[in-house]
Amino acid sequence: QVHLVESGGGLVQAGASLRLSCAASGRTFSSYMMGWFRQAPGLEREFVASISRSGSSTYYADSVKGRFTISRDNAKNTVYLQMNSLKPEDTAIYYCAARWLDGSDYYLRTKYDYWGQGTQVTVSS
């Protein structure tokens, strides 16, 4: 069992930066591939980024590539999402998720076993 708690969301202007954090409980954090997803009002939850168990591989949605960076600190049981050059279309609830072991289907939300409660990110124009 893994319990995930996100933090770091807020209201910012376009062009600003935010860093989201996701703290995980449990002693096996390094066994989980971690991901960030987001959901805007009226839309389905979509993949944003994911990181392999060791942190050596990262993956991004095209819409955030070059602006967002995912990282993890296995010693602190924490995964981060650094978001730069934010745009109004980045406005959404951002969710942290964990899946047992790595996988090439990292972009599928159905493959993730545990989810956080979400943190709101609002970008004004």
C-alpha positions in Angstrom: 0.0 0.0 0.0 1.3 3.5 -0.9 -0.2 6.7 0.3 0.5 9.8 -1.9 0.2 13.4 -0.9 0.7 16.3 -3.4 1.6 19.8 -2.5 2.8 23.0 -4.2 -0.1 24.0 -6.4 -1.4 27.5 -6.6 -2.5 30.5 -8.6 0.2 32.0 -10.9 0.4 34.2 -13.9 1.3 33.0 -17.4 5.1 32.5 -17.7 5.6 31.8 -14.1 7.0 28.6 -12.5 5.7 26.2 -9.9 7.2 23.0 -8.3 4.8 20.3 -7.3 5.9 17.7 -4.8 4.4 14.3 -4.0 5.4 12.6 -0.8 4.9 8.8 -0.6 4.5 6.6 2.4 6.0 3.1 2.6 9.4 1.6 2.5 9.3 0.5 -1.2 9.1 3.8 -3.0 12.0 2.9 -5.2 10.0 -0.1 -6.5 7.3 2.2 -8.0 7.3 4.0 -11.3 5.9 7.5 -10.6 3.7 9.7 -12.8 2.0 13.0 -12.9 -1.4 13.4 -14.5 -3.8 16.3 -14.8 -7.4 16.9 -15.2 -9.1 20.1 -16.4 -12.8 20.8 -15.9 -14.9 18.8 -18.3 -11.9 16.8 -19.7 -10.5 13.4 -19.0 -7.4 12.9 -16.8 -4.3 13.1 -19.0 -0.7 12.0 -18.8 1.8 14.7 -18.0 5.1 13.0 -17.1 6.5 9.9 -15.6 9.8 8.7 -14.2 11.3 5.2 -13.9 12.1 3.6 -10.5 15.8 4.6 -10.6 15.1 8.0 -12.1 17.2 7.3 -15.1 14.4 7.5 -17.6 11.8 10.2 -17.9 8.8 10.6 -20.2 6.7 13.6 -21.1 3.5 14.6 -22.9 4.2 16.6 -26.0 2.3 19.5 -24.5 4.7 19.9 -21.6 8.0 18.7 -23.2 10.7 21.3 -22.7 8.8 23.2 -20.0 8.2 20.6 -17.3 10.8 18.4 -15.5 10.0 15.3 -13.4 12.5 14.1 -10.9 12.5 11.9 -7.8 14.5 11.5 -4.6 14.2 7.9 -3.4 15.9 8.7 -0.1 13.1 11.2 0.6 10.2 9.1 -0.9 9.3 12.2 -3.0 8.7 12.9 -6.7 8.7 16.4 -8.1 7.3 18.2 -11.1 9.1 21.5 -12.0 6.8 23.5 -14.2 8.2 26.5 -16.1 6.8 28.8 -18.6 3.3 28.0 -17.4 0.4 28.7 -19.8 -3.3 29.1 -19.1 -4.0 25.8 -20.7 -1.9 24.1 -17.9 -4.7 25.0 -15.5 -5.9 21.7 -14.0 -5.9 19.5 -10.9 -2.5 17.7 -10.9 -2.4 14.2 -9.6 0.6 12.1 -8.5 0.4 8.3 -9.2 2.4 5.2 -8.5 2.6 1.9 -10.4 4.5 -1.2 -9.4 7.6 -1.6 -11.6 8.4 0.3 -14.8 6.5 -0.1 -18.0 6.4 1.1 -21.6 2.7 2.0 -21.1 3.6 4.7 -18.6 1.1 7.1 -20.2 -1.9 5.0 -19.4 -3.7 6.1 -16.2 -5.3 2.6 -15.8 -1.8 1.1 -15.2 -1.3 3.1 -12.1 -2.2 1.5 -8.8 -2.2 4.4 -6.3 -3.3 8.1 -6.6 -3.0 11.2 -4.5 -5.8 13.6 -3.8 -4.6 16.2 -6.3 -3.4 19.8 -6.1 -4.9 22.7 -8.0 -2.8 24.6 -10.5 -4.3 27.8 -12.0 -2.5 29.9 -14.5 -4.0 33.3 -15.3 -3.4 35.1 -18.6 
